[in-house]
Amino acid sequence: MNTKDSIKPFIIQTIVMRLSEKESLSYLEDKGFKISSPYYYRLKRKIAESRFVRLSLIAKQGFVDQYLERIDQLETINREYWKLYNAEKNNMNKACILDKIAELQTYISPYYDASQYIMEKSIKNNNERKEKFDCLDVIP
C-alpha cells in the first residue's frame, strides 16, 4: 500500500472531525504523515471526488459484511440471554429476561426476512445475467 492510500483514512478523519488546515496537518503529523498544505488539499479533493466510488464499494462489500455482523451479534445476544435465563433462579428476573428475548426477536426477524429477499433477488439477477450471456453465445 502506498503512502497516498495509507493516509486516506486519516484525511477522512480530519474531514469528519472538521479540523482546520493547521489542526489537520498537525493531526496527520501525529499519525506519521508530514505533508504540505497543497498536498493535503489535493488528497482531500481526490477523496471528495471519489465519494461515489467509495459509497458504491461500501454498498457492494461493506453492506454484506456489516449485515452479517449484525445478525451474528443479535444471535450472540440471544444465546447469552438464554444462558442468563437458565442460570437465573428468581422468577421475576426470568420474566424480565424473557421480555428481553421477545424484544430481541423484533430485531432479528427483519434481518432474516431481508436475507431471504436479498438472496432471491441475487439469484434472479444472476439468472438474468446468465441468460443474457447465453444469448450472446448463440450469435455467430
C-alpha positions in Angstrom: 0.0 0.0 0.0 1.5 3.4 -1.0 1.5 6.4 1.3 -1.4 8.0 -0.6 -3.6 5.0 0.1 -2.5 4.7 3.8 -3.1 8.4 4.5 -6.6 8.4 3.1 -8.4 7.2 6.2 -6.7 9.9 8.3 -7.6 12.6 5.7 -11.2 11.4 6.0 -11.0 11.6 9.8 -9.8 15.2 9.5 -12.8 15.9 7.4 -15.2 14.2 9.7 -13.8 16.0 12.7 -14.0 19.3 10.8 -10.4 20.2 11.7 -8.9 23.4 10.4 -5.9 23.2 8.0 -3.5 23.7 10.8 -5.2 21.1 13.0 -5.4 18.6 10.2 -1.7 18.9 9.3 -0.8 18.5 13.0 -3.1 15.5 13.3 -1.6 13.9 10.2 1.9 14.6 11.5 1.0 12.9 14.8 -0.1 9.9 12.8 3.2 9.8 10.9 2.4 11.8 7.8 4.2 15.1 7.4 2.7 16.6 4.3 2.4 20.1 2.8 -0.7 22.1 2.8 -1.2 21.9 -1.0 -0.7 18.1 -0.9 -3.3 17.9 1.9 -5.8 19.8 -0.2 -5.1 17.7 -3.3 -5.7 14.5 -1.3 -8.8 16.0 0.3 -10.2 17.0 -3.2 -9.5 13.5 -4.6 -11.3 11.9 -1.7 -14.3 14.2 -2.3 -14.3 13.4 -6.0 -14.2 9.6 -5.2 -17.0 9.7 -2.7 -19.5 7.9 -5.0 -16.9 5.2 -5.8 -16.4 4.8 -2.0 -20.1 4.7 -1.4 -20.5 2.1 -4.1 -17.8 -0.1 -2.6 -19.4 0.2 0.8 -22.7 -0.8 -0.7 -21.2 -3.8 -2.5 -18.8 -5.1 0.1 -19.3 -3.4 3.4 -23.0 -3.8 3.4 -22.8 -7.6 3.3 -20.1 -7.7 6.0 -21.9 -5.3 8.3 -25.3 -7.0 7.7 -23.8 -10.4 8.6 -22.1 -9.0 11.6 -25.4 -7.5 12.9 -27.0 -10.9 12.6 -24.1 -12.6 14.4 -24.3 -10.0 17.2 -28.1 -10.5 17.6 -27.7 -14.3 17.7 -24.9 -14.0 20.3 -27.1 -11.7 22.4 -30.0 -14.2 22.1 -27.8 -17.1 23.2 -26.4 -15.1 26.2 -30.0 -14.2 27.2 -30.9 -17.8 27.2 -27.8 -18.6 29.3 -28.9 -16.0 31.8 -32.4 -17.3 31.8 -31.3 -20.8 32.5 -28.9 -19.7 35.3 -31.5 -17.4 37.0 -33.4 -18.7 40.0 -35.7 -15.7 40.6 -38.9 -15.9 38.6 -39.2 -12.1 38.3 -35.7 -11.9 36.8 -36.6 -14.8 34.5 -39.7 -12.9 33.3 -37.5 -9.8 32.6 -35.1 -11.9 30.6 -37.9 -13.5 28.6 -39.2 -10.0 27.8 -35.7 -9.1 26.5 -35.6 -12.2 24.4 -39.0 -11.4 22.9 -37.9 -7.8 22.3 -34.8 -9.1 20.5 -36.9 -11.1 18.1 -38.3 -7.9 16.7 -34.7 -7.0 15.6 -33.7 -10.5 14.4 -36.8 -11.3 12.3 -36.5 -8.4 9.8 -32.9 -9.4 9.2 -33.9 -12.9 8.2 -36.8 -11.6 6.1 -34.5 -9.2 4.3 -31.9 -12.0 3.9 -34.5 -14.1 2.0 -35.4 -11.2 -0.2 -31.7 -10.4 -0.9 -31.0 -14.0 -1.8 -34.0 -14.3 -4.1 -33.1 -11.0 -5.8 -29.5 -12.1 -6.2 -30.5 -15.4 -7.7 -32.9 -13.7 -10.1 -30.1 -11.2 -11.2 -27.6 -14.0 -11.7 -30.1 -16.0 -13.8 -30.9 -12.9 -15.9 -27.2 -12.3 -16.4 -26.6 -15.9 -17.3 -29.5 -15.8 -19.8 -28.1 -12.6 -21.3 -24.6 -14.2 -21.8 -26.1 -17.4 -23.1 -27.9 -15.5 -25.8 -24.6 -13.9 -26.8 -23.0 -17.4 -27.3 -25.7 -18.3 -29.9 -24.9 -15.3 -32.2 -22.3 -16.4 -34.8 
